Every structure is written in C-alpha cells, then in structure tokens.
Amino acid sequence: MRRTLLSCALLLAAGHAAASTAWVSNEKDNSLSLIDMQTLQVTDTLPVGQRPRGLLLSHDNKLLYICASDSDRVQVMDVATRKIIKELPSGKDPEQFALHPNNRWLYVSNEDDALVTVIDTETSKVLGQIDVGVEPEGMAVSPDGKWAVNTSETTNMLHWIDTSTQTLADNTLVDQRPRFVEFNPDGSQLWASAEIGGTVTILDVASRKILKTLTFQIKGVHPDKVQPVGIKLSADGKYGFVALGPANHVAVIDAKTFEIVDYLLVGRRVWQMSFTPDQRQLLATNGVSGDVSVIDVDSLKVTKSVKVGRYPWGVVVTP
C-alpha cells in the first residue's frame, strides 16, 4: 500500500513538473503574467519594460523575447531563471517580431519609423534596416527561412523581404489596416488579417497571388466591430483561428476549404493567441476584460477564463 501511494505521488509530481506555462504580456501593467496550464492559475507576475506587447520564444524555448514598445527595446528573458539577461537594439516602438529558423535573426517592425530592423540575437548587432510602408506592424518568417513578411497598417500592404539579401523584394496590396501575418505549417500559404477591412486574405506564397479573402458575419454583432487581428494555424493543417477584436469572438476556419466552421465567444477585445505545445488548447488574450480565454481545440469550446493583468496583449506557452 505504501509503495502504491508513493508511486501515485511520484506520478502526480511528474505531471505537475511537466505542466506547461503560459506567458502573457500586460500592456498597462508593464508586466508578464505566468499561468500554470495544469491548474489554470496565475503563479507569478514579472516586471518588464514599458507597454509590453509582442512575445516570442526562441526555437529551443530557452529565451523569451519581449517587445517593450514604449521603452523602444526588445528585452531578452532567460526562461529558466525568469530574469532579463539583455536588451537588443530594436529601433523605435517595436510591436511585433519574428525569428528566422536559424534561431538568430530577429525581424522587428518599428511602427514609428516605417522600418523593419534585422538583429543578430547572438551578437546583438543590427544586420540591416529595411524601408517598408507606414506603420509597420505584423511580422512573419516562412518555415524555410526564405521570406520575412511585414504588414503596414496605413499603406495597406504586405512587404516581402528576401532574407538572403535583407532587401525588399515585392509588395502585395490587401485590405485596410493589416495587423498580423502567419505562414501555414508547410509554408505554402500566408494568412493576413485586415483590422479595418474586416477580412483575412490567404495568399499562395510561390506566386504571391490571393487564393481567398475571408469575411465574417456574427449574429447580433455589428459589422464594424468585426476587426480581425491575431491568427493561429494548427500544425495538423485542420484549423485556422482568427481573433476578431471588439467582436469578442474567435473565428474557426477549415484550413483546407476556407469555410467558417464556428465563432467562439471569448472575452472583450480579443487580441492574440497561442497554442499549448500539444496543440490541444488555444489561449486568447482579451485586452479590455483583462483575461485569457482557454479554448479546447478538439471540442471547439471555451472551457475557462483566467484573470491576468491590465490589457493583456501577447501570449506564448513553454513546455
């Protein structure tokens, strides 16, 4: 009996040790909230730079990159110690960024300067600055590392950067105020949200031609409130999820047919999303209601709301 109890205790301890952690940036509190994904409780709050927004993990999950927008810097936190270990020369007002598959080159959109800054994260040196449209925001790097794509909110364009030369190669006109871009898992498609346009544009990467433009209609929600921002595409190629801002819903899209599957009611002013490592749950940050919605991906149900700091914006999850 004693051996059985000990075995159970060890199994529980191992399960707890393996629990993943969600990291949430709180714009108005200049902090990160940490959520234990086993208990769905906030376990820690960490001070960071001013107006933290975009969050990004290194490919080995050892480092957390933080866009401290009003501090004009990208902070680098050691995930194990939860300490800021250095700051990178990001340029003015960094908001979103993307990491090259080489785990070194960080592409940062500088909203106030109409630039994308490329930083070598190992040497902390700026490799280049690329002129793009007015108010650059969204940033993504293709899985093969060939393309970095930036969105400009005022110019209403996607800017295709050739990473071999760090130069601008092409531009694609999309709907008003594009806010976010995401490559699908095999890199054949690029999904781009347009906040004021109320659409998501899906492009073929090889030809850079538009495959589909998605629109959204939610019963009881005025069309002006449907403002797509964050996008997440499941690794199995089954679903696309789109945060619809003040519509307070996440749209679920069949990633193969591009049909709308469902709309999930979440908190107020949903911003960004992140999968857990096993992709069984999706987290959505809700800026105005100050919480994080937990979505069960299999059932497509919102199962929990976790209160965090003021105006949560970015979210990532470590194993």
N, C-alpha and C positions, 0 to 999 in steps of 0.2 A: 504493500500500500504506500509506504514511504517513497519507494522508488518511482511508483506511478505518479505521485504528487510532484516529485522532483522533475520528472520528465515533462509533465504539463507546464510546470513553472518555467522550465528552460525553453519550451516551445513558445510560450507567451512572450518571454523576454526576447527571443529571436524575432518573433513577429513584430514586436514593438521597435526593435533595433532596425528592422528593415523598412519601417514606415517611411514613406516619402514626406518631403516638406515643401509646402508652397511658400514662395516669397512674393510679397505684394508691395508695390510702391504706393505710398500715400502722399499725394501732391501737396496737400495743405498742412500736413504734419511734419514734412521733411524726414520721413521715416520709412522703414520697412516693417511690415507685419509678417511674422512667420506662423504658418498654420501646420500643425501636425495632421497629416492626412488620414491617420488611423482614428484619432479622436475627434477630428474636425474642430479643434480648439486652437486659439492663438496662444502660442507658447513663449513668444518673445517679440519685442519691439526694438528695432535698432535705429539709432540716429544716422542720417546720411546727409548729403548736400541739399541745397535748396531746390524745391519743386522736382522731386524725382519722378520720372515718367517711364521711359523705356527700360526694360530689364532684359538681359541676355546672358545665357550660360556659355562658358567655353565648352568645346565638344567633349571634353573629358569630365565635365561637371565640377571641376576644381575651382573655377573662378566665376564670380558673378560680376557682370558689367552693369553699371547704373548710369543712366543719363540724368545728371543733376542739372536740369535745364537752366535754372536761374543762377547757378554757380558757374555756368559756362565751362563745364568739365565733365569728363567721363571718369567715374570712380571705379576702382577695381577692388572687389572684396574677396578675401580668401574664404571659401565656403566652409572649410573645416573649423577655422578659428572665429569666423564671423567678424573679422576685422578688415578695415580698409587698408590695403597694402601699398597702393599707389594711385596716382591720378594721371590721366592721359590728356594730351593737348588736343582737345576735341574741336576747337573753334567755338563760335558763339551759339548759344541756345541749342545744344544738342537735344533732340527729342526722341528719335528712333535711330536704330543702327542694325547692322547685320554683320555676321562673322563669316569670312571665307572658309571653305573646307580645310584649308591649310592650318586653321586654328590660330593664325597670326594676324591676317589683315582684317582690320575693322573698318567698315564703311559707315560713316556718321553723317546724317543730314543736319545741316546748320540752317535753321529756319530764317534767321535774321540776315544772313549773308548770301543766300541763294547759292550755296556751295555744298558739295559732298567732300568731306575730309576723309582721307585714307590713312590709317595709322597702323604701324607695325607694333603690335601689342607687346612683343618681346623686348624691343629696343626703345619703345615709347617715342619713336620718331615718326614725323609726318612724311608719308611717301608721296603724297600729292593732294591737290585740291582741284576739284572739277566743277566748272560753272554749270549750273542747271537752271531750272525755272524759278519763279518767285515763290517763296515759302515752301521749300522742300520739306517733306515730312516722312513718308513711308520709305522703307529700305528693305531689300531682299537680295540674297545672293543665290544663284542657281546651284543645285546639288553638285554639278560638275565643276563649279567654280568659274565658269566662263563669263557669266554675266552678273553684274550688280545693277539692280534696277531701283531707281528713285522716283518718288511722286512729287510733283509740285502743285500745291493747293491752289494757287492763283493762276498759274499758267495752264492748269488742267491737262498736264501731260505726264507720261511715263518716260523716264530718261534711261536709256540703255548704255551702260558703261562697260567697255571691254576691259576686263581685269588684267589682260596680258600687257596692256599699254597704259592702263588707268586713264583712258580718254573716253569722251562721249562719242558713241557710235551711231545712235539713232534716237528718235523721239516718236512717241505714239500719243495722239490726242484721245482723251477719254472724257467722261462726264465731269461735271463741276465738283471741284474740291476733292480730288483723290487723296485718301488718307492712309491707305495700307496696301501692301502687296505681299503675295505669298505664292511661291512655286509649289506645284504638286510634287509628290514624292519622287517621281522619276524625272522631273524637270521638263516635261513636255509642254506643260501649261503654266500660265501665270494668271493669278486671280487678283483683280484690283478693285477696291471699294471706292465709291464716289459719294461723299457725305451729303452734299447739297443736291447732286444729281439723283440721289436715291437709288443708285444702281450698283451692281457688281459686273465688271467686264472680265470675260475669260478669253485669254489670247493663246494662240499657238506660238510657242517660243521659236521654233525653227523659222517660221515665215513672218512672225510678229503680226499676224493677222488676227482680227477679232473673230472668235468662234461663237460667242453668245454674250448677250447683255441681259442680265437678270434684273427684274423689277419685283417689288414686294408689296403685297396688299394684306393688311391685317385687319380683321373685322373689329370695328369700334375704335381704330386708331387713325387719326388724321394723317393723310399722306405726307404732310410737311414734317411730321415727327419721325418718319422713317428715314434715318440717316446712317447708312452703313459705314462702319469703321473697321474694327478688327476682324480678321479672317483666320480660321484654322482648318486645315485639311487633314483628314485621318490618314494614317500610314498605310492602311489597307486599301485606300482608294475608294472607300464606300461613301463617305460623307464629306460635305463642306459645311462649316458652321460660320455664320456671319452675325456679328454683333450689330444691332440696329439702333444704337444710341438712345435718344429720348423716346423711341417707340417701346423701350423696356422689354424687348424680345430678342431672342437669338433665333435666326432662321436656320433651318436644317435643309440642306440641299443634297439630292442624289448626285454624287460627283461624276457619275457616268452618263446620266440622261439630262442633267442640269435642271431637273424638275424640283419644285419646292415640296419637301416632304412634310414639314411641320413648322410651327412657330412656338417657341418655348418662352413662357413668361418668366422673366428674371427680375432683378432689382431696377432701380431708377438710373437711367443714363449709363447703359452698359457700354463699356469701352473695349477692353482687350480680353483675350482668352488664352488658356494653356492646357494641354493635356497632361495627365499624370503619366509617368513612364510606361505603364502598361496600357495606356490609352483607354482604360475603362471608365475614366471620369474626365470631364472637361470643366475647368474653372472659368468663371466670367466675372470680371470686376465691374462693379456698379458705382460710378462716381458720386452721384447725388445721394443715394441711400447709404453709402459708406459700408458696403458689404460685398461679399463674394458669393456667387451662386454656384452650387455644385451640381453638375449635370451627369446623370448616369447615361453613358453612351449607348449601351445595349437597349435600354428601355426608352431612351429619349425622354426622360423625366427629370425635372429639377427636384433633387432629394434633400437639399439643405441650403440654408443661408448662414454665412459666417460673418459676424460683425468684425470690421477691421478699423483702420484709421479714417481720417477725413479725405475724401475724394481719392479712393483707390484707382489706379490707372493701369500699371503694368503688372504682369504675373508670370512667373516661371515656376517649375516644380523640379526639385532634385530628388534622385532615388533615395 
